[in-house]
Structures are given as structure tokens and as C-alpha cells.
């Protein structure tokens, strides 16, 4: 479970609530919460946002929301060093016993992309075709994930916009009813609270979701790129040590250093 996301959302909610109820004299004034609740404002921002997203995106984007939340909160762990180790082991096996010997090992491989990519090599598909297929798969992955993030980027832009629409509606009603004091307060609430709702949805919900999905994409893309490069190198008959060095260079230096330190600590404990 990704505790950082959960703690971040909880911390954001606590900070907002604290800012609402805190009072210098009485410290906590719970009645202040009533001033930030307005059904009309909720309707304008929430249903306006949903309406705009319905016009902008097909139904499948809405059905993917639970999947995306699962990716954020319960992410698949992509360790690039583990992929490098798997590729090197396969390269050693292929160098000693030939490419056909990899078939039995691939049956135990959990990663479908690695398994399917290596099977292309085992089945003696031409190198040019293998390279084209792998590059196409990576491009499709990048495009698909970009489209998923666009949904939340648009939601992040629409939410404050409908907050401003609500503000304009409230101001118009306010100006129309300046002679009636009883109608000024509701109009003022609609004018201000809608912007408040829209800003929170944008900066606490949709933008963070988009950014976290981008991070998840980068983790997955890096590992798949390592697989693609490794498969092409094995098919070309490169030396396993050369392959390991080549693939290690693809791992960001900070991440590679972190994995190395963890591996060193683990080895000390085993001793």
C-alpha cells in the first residue's frame, strides 16, 4: 500500500479543516464548518465538472477510475535491477545451452512482457520484426498512459473553472438583490464557496492523481525498456557481462545507488 498518498490526502484534509475551525480566542469553533457547506455550490462544481468530463471523454475513462486508484494505492512494484538480473540470467542460459533452452525458464517468468518478448526470440522471429514489435509496444504503453492522465489533467482544469462560474453566478445574484438583505448572504456563499470547492478538487485530488500516475508510468516504462533492450541484445548474441553493463546504464544513478546500498546491507545481515 502507498502510505504516502494516503497520508498526503489525510494531511491535506486536516490542514483545510484546521484552517476553517481554528480561532485565536476560542481555538476551535466547529460552527465555522457550516459556513463552508452550500448545496448549490456542490451542485455547480461537482455536476458541472462531471458534465464537462462527459463531453470531453468516453465512458471507458470513467470506468477506469477504480483501476487508477488501485494503481496509486496498491502499486505493482517495478524493480529495474531485478529485471536486469533476469535478463542476464537468460543471456547466460542462452549462451551456454542455446536459445531453445530458454523456453522452460520463460514458463516460470511472471512478467508477461518479458515472457512474450523472449518467446519471439526463441521462435526465431527476425531481429528487425522483434525490434519493431517491442518499440510499438512501448509507444502504445506511453500513449495509453498519457490518455489516462489527460482525464485527470482536464478535471484539474475544469474544477476551478466551474468554481469561477459559481462565483459569477453568486455575484450576479448578489448585485440583483442588494435591496434585500436576506438574499445577500446565500448569494455571497455561492460566490465564494464554489471557488473554494473547485480549488480543493483541483489541487488536492486531480493534480496529485495525475502526477502519481505519471510516476507509476515511468517506473513501468523503465522496466519494459530494459526488457526490450535486453531481448534485442540476447538475440544479437551479446556477452552477458556486456548486457548487464548496458542495461545498468539505463537505470537512473540515484535509483541504482539506492538498490546497491540495500543489497549491501542485506548481504551484511546474511553474514
N, C-alpha and C positions, 0 to 999 in steps of 0.2 A: 504494500500500500504506500502511496506517495503522501507521506505525512506533511511535507512542505506545502502542498496545495491545500490540504485540509486546514492546517494551522494558519496559512495565509488568509484564507477566506474567513475563518473564525476571528482572527485578529482584526481584519477589516471591519467586520460587523461590530465587534466590541468597541473599536475606536469610534465608529459612527454613533453608536448608542451612547457611549460616554460623552461625546460632544453634544448630544441632544439633551441628556438629562443632567449634566453637570451644572452646578450653580455655586458661585463663590460663597454665598451666605449659607444656603441650606445643603450644600454639597450635592445631594441627589434629589431631583424633582421629577418624579415619574409622570406627572401630568403634562410635562413637555412633549411626551410622545404623541399626545392627542393632536398637537399642532402639526405633526408630520404625517398624519393619516388623512387622506382625502380620496374617497372612492372615485370621484370624477377624474382626478389626476391619474389614478391607477389605470382607469379605462383608456384614457387618452394615450398614455405612454405604452402600456403593455399591449393593448389590442391594435394600436397604431403600428407598433413595431412588428407584431405578428403579420398584420396585413401587408406591410411593405415587403417583408421577407417572403410571403406567399406569392407576391407578384414577381419577385426577383429570382426565386429558386423553385425547382420542382419538389414534389412531395418527398422524394428519396432523401433530400438533405435534412428534412425534419426527422425522418425515421432513423437517421444516423446519430442523432444526439446522444441516446443512451450508450451507443458504442464508443463515441468520443469521450464521454465522461468515464467510461471504464478504462480507456486508454490512458487518461490522465491520472486516475486514482489507483488503478491496478495495472501499471505498465509492464509490457514484456521487456525483460532485461536483455539488452544487446551489449555484449562484451566483445569489442573488436579483437582483443588479444586472444580470446577463446577461438574466434573464427580463424585467426592466423595459425594457431596451433593445429586446428582441424585440417586446414589446407596443407600445412607442412607434413602432417602425418599421412595424408592421402598422397602427397607428392613422393614421400619416401616409399610407400607401398607400391605406387605405380612404377617407380624407378627400379625396384627390386624384382617385383613379380609381374609387371606389365599392367596396362590399363584395365584389362578384363577382371583382374583380381579385386578391383575397387567395388564391383557390383555388390558383393556380400557386405562390405563395410558400409556402403551407402544405405542399405536397408535399415541400419541402426541409427542413421542420422535423423535427428528430429526436424532440422530446418529444411523445409520443403524447397526453398530456392536453391540451397546448396546441393541438395539431393538431385533435383531435376536438372540443374546446370551440369553437374558432373556426369549424369547419365547420358547427356548429349555427347560428351567426350568418349564415354565407354562405348556408345553406339556408333562411334566413328563418324559423327557428323563433321562436315568440312569446317575448318577453323574460321573461315570468313562468315559462314552462316551462324556459328556459335557466337561469335563476337557481335553480330548484328542482332541476334535474339536477346542477348544479355543487355546490350545497350538500349534496345527497345523496351525491355522490362524496367530498366532503371528510369527511363524517360517517362514511362507510363506511371510508375510509382510517384515520381516527382509531380507530375501533372495532377494526378488524382488527389494527392495530399494538399496541393495548392488550392484546388477547388473546394476541398473540405474546409480549409482555413478561411477561404473567401466568405463563407457563410457567416462566420463569427466576426470577421472584419467589417462586413456590411452591417451586421447587427450592432456592432460597436459605433458605427457612424449614424445609424438610424435612431438609436435610443436618445442621444442628446438632441437630435433634430426634432423628434416628437415632444421632447421636453420643452423646447423653444416654442413649438406650435401651441402647446398647452399654456405657456406663459403669455403668448399673444392673445389667446382666447380669453384668459383671465383679465388681461389688461383692457381688452375691448369691453368686456362686461363691467369692469370697474369704472371705465370712463362713461359708460351709458347710465350708470346708477349712482353717480356722485351725490345725487339729491336724496338717496335712500340709504341711510347708514346701515340698515340691516342686511343689505346686499353687498356692501363693500367687503366685509370680512371673507365670505365664501369666494368672491371673485379674486381677492388677494391670495387666498390659499391656493386656488387653481393656478394662479400666475406664477407662484414661487415653487410650490411643491413638485410640479411636473418636471421642472428643470433639475430639481434635486434627485428625483427618481431616475430620470434619464442618464444623468451623470454617473450615478452609482452603478446602474446596469452596464454602462459602457466601460468604466474603469475598474470595477471590481469583479465583473462576470465575464463579459465577452472578450475584451482585450487580453486578459490573462489566459483564457482558454485558448485563444488563437496562438499566443506565444508559447504556451506549453505544448500544444500540438506541433508547432514548428520544431521544438527541441526533440520531441519524440521522433519526428520525421528524420531529423539529422542523425539521430542515433541509429535508426534502422537503415537509412540510406548509406551511411558509412560502412556498416557491416555487409550490406549487399554489394557495395562497390569493391570491398575486399574480396568477397566471393568471386565476383566477375573477373577481377584481375588474377586471382589465384587459379581459377579454372583455365583461363587462357594460357597461363604460364605452365600449368601441368600438361596441357595439350601440346604445348610447344616443346616439352621435354626439358624444361629448365631445371637446374640443380636445386634441390630442396633448400639448401642454405641461402642461395640467391633469392629464392621465392620468399623465404622468411624475412630477409632483409628488405626486399622490395615492398612487401605488404606492411611491414612495421613502419616504413616511412610514410604510409598513408594515415597512420594514427596520429592525431594531434599530440604534440610533445608533452603537454601538461597531463593529458589522459594516460599516455604511455608511461610517464614517470610515476603517476599515481598507482597504476596497476603493478609497476615494478616494485614499488615500496611495499604494497600489500603482499605481493608474492614473497618478498624477502622476509617480512615479518612472519608469514605463515611457515616458511622453511625453518626459521629460528625456533618457533614453537614446536615443530615436529622433532627437532634435535633434542 
